[in-house]
Amino acid sequence: MKELVIISGKGGTGKTSLTAAFASLAENMVLCDADVDAADLHLLMNPTITSSSDFMGGCLAVINSEKCTKCGLCMELCRFNAIRKNSEQDSLKVDEIDCEGCGVCVDLCPEQAIDFPVKTCGEWYLSETRFGPMIHARLGIAEENSGKLVTLVRREAGKLAESRNADLIITDGPPGVGCPVIASIGGATAIVIVAEPTVSGLHDMERAVRLAAHFKVPGMVCVNKFDLNPDKTREILELAKERKMTVLESIPYDPVFTKSMIQGKTIIEYENENGNSSETCRIIREIWDTIISSPVMAQK
């Protein structure tokens, strides 16, 4: 099966809205929301959760007061100052927020008085949507290991696609170029980078292009709201051509995106229900046709 991952160098470019529009045009596919830190594809998909599972990632040090002799060695070893004295109870305690889960205190405690249980960091879900099945997740507040959760979500999407004989996985990737993005594009068939015509949009899109090149993932570039700054749009398209990225048609600024979002619909659905056929929808359909007919997506 093929996997198309939609990413953006920065947040707010319209990546999720475009992913949702692609979902309404695709056939026999599985949806995957890999933006686990700030998942929002479900707001447009209105999924019905059929099963949920805990995501276990990372460990948290816990001091066993019955074994602890209060020697203070763990306080000296902790580089994050996460272990402190509890004067009221005359004991040592680990601050859950400051603890990075490195395990140094666990390994070097002379009394073996520190436990290191795996903690629940979030949940992942199997859901049904009006466009097909969807795998998505929610990382807990201030939790780490988002890269691991992205990997898990993509793996489960692959299993689901195989079990249902789906031809395609459409993945809404995270913004930026950090660990979650790296975890979302490795092994993908192709990526689409959605950029906006701003100074930061150009800068961050360039980083995303370099990241795709590093992992040898074929990339395509689409400029959203291109008419807000034609000069920056031109720079983005020139950069894409220089880096040998496939240039998709640019999308104009269109308030209908927001109107459809408010109603929990994709722009394609919104236009169809209102009996309209806007230029924006025509462009999105053309972009989708270009993507699925591209050599990398069309090859067996």
Secondary structure, DSSP 8 states (H G I E B T S, - for coil): -EEEEEEESSTTSSHHHHHHHHHHH--SEEEEE--TTS--THHHH--EEEEEEEEEEEE--EE-TTT-----HHHHH-TT--EEEETTTTEEEE-TTT-----HHHHH-TT--EE--EEEEEEEEEEEETTEEEEEEEE-TT---HHHHHHHHHHHHHHHHHHTT-SEEEEEEEESSSHHHHHHHTT-SEEEEEE-SSHHHHHHHHHHHHHHHHTT--EEEEEBSGGG-HHHHHHHHHHHHHTT-EE---B---THHHHHHHTT--HHHHHHHTT---HHHHHHHHHHHHHHHSHHHH--
